[in-house]
Amino acid sequence: MSKAVAGEAAVDVANEAMTLCGGRGYRENGKLARLLRDARASHVMAPTTNLLKLWAGKALLGLPLL
């Protein structure tokens, strides 16, 4: 679950930083644009955030993971 929480927090922080910086954050070589791409990638890297949440819910209910 720590991967899921950290990944969602990273996306939220990166989105807020891009909002505060406006168009300057979207520059091709901008550090914020790279951080946002990296943060969004954490949602799709295996195991995905949705899969982690599903596993956590099943574990709490005592159901088999697969």
N, C-alpha and C positions, 0 to 999 in steps of 0.2 A: 504494500500500500504506500510505502514511502516514495516509490517511483511515481505513482499516480498523483500523489499530493504535490511532490516537487515539480513534476511536469506541468500540472495545471497552474501552479504558482508562477512558474517561469513564463508561461504564455501570458498570464494576466499582467505580470510586471512588464514584459516586453511590449505588450499592446498599449499599456498606459504610457510607457516611455515614448512610443511612436506617436501617440496622441498628443503628448506634451510638446514634442519636437516638430510636429507637423510634417511638411514636405521635405524638410532637411533630413529627416530620419530615413527617407527612402532613397537617398543617394546610392549610386551603384557600389561604391567602396565604403559605404557607411557601416560603422560598427553596429548600430542599432538594427539595421536591416539584416545583418548576419546573425545577430543574437535572436531576432524574431524567427528567422528560418530555422535555426538550431532548436529553439524552444518548441516550435510546431512539429518538428521531426520527432520529438520525444513521444508524441501521441500515437504515431504510427509504427514506431520501432517495436519489435516483439519483446515481451507481450504488450499489447496495446492497453491503453488506460481503461477502456471499456471491459476488456477481458480481465484485468486485475480487479476491477470492481465486482464483476460477476463471481470470480473466485472467492473474494472476501465475503460476499453475501452468502454464497453457498457454505463457506466454512462456518459462518456465524449460525446458520440454520442447521448445521450438521449434515448437510447433503454431500454426496460424492462430487468431486470436482469435475469429473469427465462424464 
